[in-house]
Amino acid sequence: MAKGTGEAIGKITIPSIRNGEFNKWFDELSSKEFNKMWENPKLRKRIEDRIRRPGGYHEWHLVARTPKFKEWGISMNDIKEMRTLTKDVKFVNPPGVHGGEGSTVAHNQILRIIDTSKDYETFVKRLNNWAEDRLESGKMGLPIELRR
């Protein structure tokens, strides 16, 4: 059992991102342990905050679906390494930038891709197909580790 998971939910401390503490903590949790914490709104907010730090990046592994990526065995280092600066994310069909027009449509489409993928490789392949239609630079707009 990972540190902090045997405690009452309200007393669990989510580690900081310094020195990879949060990433290590996340990776050591089982999916069951993680899901229990994710269900607690206060803990979930803290976890989401740690995943998004530092700000200014688009997470292709959408934070809202972190439990699915945990279930698929994706490490927090991988989740954080496979991001793109928001200023570099440019959508087409409909056009827009991260946080602007076209962004909500894009995020909802990615959520559907995650939710309907049977495994991680299916998600990645479908994300590449999506990128060819929705990103200005096609799948080249994805981090290299996500390109297929």
C-alpha positions in Angstrom: 0.0 0.0 0.0 1.4 3.4 -1.0 2.2 6.0 1.7 -0.9 7.8 2.8 -3.5 5.4 1.4 -4.1 3.5 4.7 -5.1 6.8 6.4 -8.6 8.2 6.6 -9.3 9.9 3.3 -9.6 13.3 5.0 -6.1 13.0 6.4 -4.2 12.0 3.2 -1.6 14.5 2.1 -1.0 14.8 -1.6 2.8 15.2 -2.2 4.2 18.3 -3.9 5.6 18.1 -7.4 9.1 18.9 -6.1 11.8 16.3 -6.8 9.2 14.1 -8.6 7.5 13.3 -5.2 4.0 13.5 -6.7 4.9 11.4 -9.8 6.4 8.7 -7.6 3.4 8.7 -5.2 1.0 8.4 -8.2 2.9 5.6 -9.8 3.1 3.6 -6.5 -0.7 3.7 -6.0 -2.9 0.9 -7.3 -5.8 1.9 -9.5 -8.2 1.0 -6.6 -6.3 3.2 -4.2 -6.2 6.1 -6.7 -9.9 5.8 -7.5 -10.8 6.0 -3.9 -9.0 9.3 -3.5 -10.2 10.6 -6.9 -13.8 10.2 -5.6 -13.1 12.7 -2.8 -13.7 16.2 -4.2 -11.0 17.9 -2.1 -8.3 15.2 -2.9 -9.3 15.2 -6.5 -8.8 19.0 -6.8 -5.3 18.7 -5.2 -4.4 15.8 -7.5 -5.6 17.7 -10.6 -3.6 20.7 -9.5 -0.4 18.6 -9.3 -1.0 17.0 -12.7 -1.4 20.5 -14.3 1.7 22.0 -12.8 3.5 23.8 -14.2 0.7 25.5 -16.1 0.8 26.5 -19.7 0.6 23.0 -21.2 -2.2 21.1 -22.9 -2.4 17.6 -21.5 -3.3 15.1 -24.2 -3.9 12.6 -21.4 -6.9 14.8 -20.2 -6.8 15.3 -16.5 -10.5 14.5 -16.2 -9.7 10.9 -17.3 -6.6 10.3 -15.1 -8.2 7.2 -13.6 -8.4 5.6 -17.1 -4.7 6.3 -17.7 -3.9 4.9 -14.3 -5.9 1.8 -15.1 -3.9 1.5 -18.4 -0.6 1.7 -16.5 0.6 5.1 -17.8 3.1 6.7 -15.5 2.8 10.3 -14.3 6.2 11.0 -15.8 4.8 9.9 -19.2 1.6 11.9 -18.7 3.6 15.0 -18.0 6.2 14.5 -20.7 3.6 14.1 -23.4 2.2 17.6 -23.2 2.3 20.5 -25.6 2.7 24.2 -24.7 -0.8 25.7 -25.0 0.5 28.5 -27.3 1.5 25.8 -29.8 -1.9 24.0 -29.9 -3.8 25.3 -33.0 -7.1 23.7 -34.0 -8.8 23.5 -37.3 -12.3 22.2 -38.2 -13.4 24.5 -36.3 -10.4 26.7 -36.1 -9.1 28.1 -32.8 -6.5 28.0 -30.1 -6.3 26.3 -26.7 -8.8 28.0 -24.5 -10.5 29.7 -27.4 -13.1 28.9 -30.0 -12.7 25.3 -31.2 -11.1 24.3 -27.9 -14.3 23.0 -26.2 -15.2 20.9 -29.3 -11.7 19.5 -29.4 -11.6 18.6 -25.7 -15.0 16.9 -25.9 -13.8 14.9 -28.9 -10.7 13.8 -27.0 -12.8 12.8 -24.0 -15.0 10.6 -26.3 -11.8 9.0 -27.8 -10.6 8.1 -24.3 -14.0 6.9 -23.2 -14.5 4.6 -26.2 -11.0 3.2 -26.4 -10.5 -0.4 -25.2 -6.9 0.1 -24.4 -4.1 2.7 -24.5 -2.8 1.8 -27.9 -6.3 2.2 -29.3 -6.5 5.6 -27.7 -3.1 6.7 -29.2 -4.0 5.5 -32.7 -7.4 7.2 -32.6 -5.8 10.4 -31.2 -3.5 10.4 -34.2 -6.4 10.1 -36.6 -8.2 12.9 -34.8 -5.1 15.1 -34.9 -4.8 14.7 -38.7 -8.3 16.3 -39.0 -8.2 18.7 -36.0 -4.7 20.1 -35.5 -3.1 22.7 -37.9 0.0 20.5 -38.2 -1.8 17.2 -38.1 -0.3 14.4 -36.0 3.0 16.3 -36.0 1.3 18.6 -33.5 1.3 15.8 -31.0 4.3 15.0 -28.8 6.7 12.6 -30.6 5.9 9.9 -28.0 2.2 9.9 -29.1 2.8 9.8 -32.8 2.0 6.6 -34.7 
